[in-house]
Amino acid sequence: MIEVRGLSKNFRVHVKQPGLKGSLQALFRREWKEKQALRSVSLDVRGGEIVGLVGPNGAGKTTLVKALAGIIHPSGGTARVLGHVPWERDDAFRRQIALIMGQKAQLWWDLPAADCFLLLREIYRIPPRRFDETLAFLTHALGVGDQLKVQIRRLSLGERMKMELIAALLHQPKVVFLDEPTIGLDLTAQRAIREFLLSYRREHRPAMLLTSHYMEDIERLCERIVIIREGEFIYDGPLSRIVSEFARHKVIAAELSEAATAADEEFLRRLGEPSWSDGGLLKLRVPRERVATAAAEMLQRLKVLDLNIEEEDIGTIIEAIFRKDAK
């Protein structure tokens, strides 16, 4: 459904000079430089697949999403979404996609959600029966049926985001772009939206491209991720393979019967990188090849009630890749 080949995007960026002198010079002669937001990236996404796009701020995630949604024109390469060139913005293309941006609203602030949805029914020319059935399914799935008559501006952030999701999915798009859909939401709202997206994927099987800074979004929703750094893809594959290819450490979690002494702390620092949770649980980060030895030495030296060996947090591994620590 989504086919990208060698897509690139350059922007002209104004170079700001420091101080008053630089500000005065910029009035008459500005300096510009080319910034490569995307560097010849390629990607395929099939129907029913949720692909997570992960990267630090400025890596090019939103630029890629906007290019595939037809908002910006790339500098080079090709892309096809449902057989259409996105930036040509054919009506047939726009009727089959949805773009949901957590930081931007598409609904009318002073109208109730129900009225906004009626306007969208006319814009997308949705048959009345299909509109009613789809709206009933979406409102039930998100638990907002009793809030349809409330003005958008009077809803909480989580409730507004649910209404944005309904608005974007009313026309049953075949391709859905999700740019930070849970940003700023509380844990309950984040969890509800994740569960809804999984349910919607099972029901309708669209191709979905998701960007998020919340690793729980990625781990819960995506079996495949693409890691992007400075406009380039540095990994494209199963989320599960990240651990086997890039994890250099494991974590030994131990519950102790007695508090560690200063000598114990020194002993642990020789083994790895110790830390303590609020509940007093010891976590020792050690190189993978030394896990068995470190665990045996801990059992001999410390009074251990329980011990568990865990994989390193996926977010920590990906952060290491961003820093180019993982090769």
Sequence and secondary structure as in RCSB ss.txt:
>XXXX:A:sequence
MIEVRGLSKNFRVHVKQPGLKGSLQALFRREWKEKQALRSVSLDVRGGEIVGLVGPNGAGKTTLVKALAGIIHPS
GGTARVLGHVPWERDDAFRRQIALIMGQKAQLWWDLPAADCFLLLREIYRIPPRRFDETLAFLTHALGVGDQLKV
QIRRLSLGERMKMELIAALLHQPKVVFLDEPTIGLDLTAQRAIREFLLSYRREHRPAMLLTSHYMEDIERLCERI
VIIREGEFIYDGPLSRIVSEFARHKVIAAELSEAATAADEEFLRRLGEPSWSDGGLLKLRVPRERVATAAAEMLQ
RLKVLDLNIEEEDIGTIIEAIFRKDAK
>XXXX:A:secstr
 EEEEEEEEEEEEEE  SHHHHHHHHHH  EEEEEEEEEEEEEEE TT EEEEE  TTSSHHHHHHHHTTSS  S
EEEEEETTB GGG  HHHHTTEEEEETT   S TTSBHHHHHHHHHHHHT  HHHHHHHHHHHHHHHT GGGTTS
BGGGS HHHHHHHHHHHHHTT  SEEEEESTTTT  HHHHHHHHHHHHHHHHHH  EEEEE S HHHHHHH SEE
EEEETTEEEEEEEHHHHHHHH  EEEEEEEESS   HHHHHHHHHHSEEEE TT  EEEEEEGGGHHHHHHHHHH
HS EEEEEEEE  HHHHHHHHHTT   
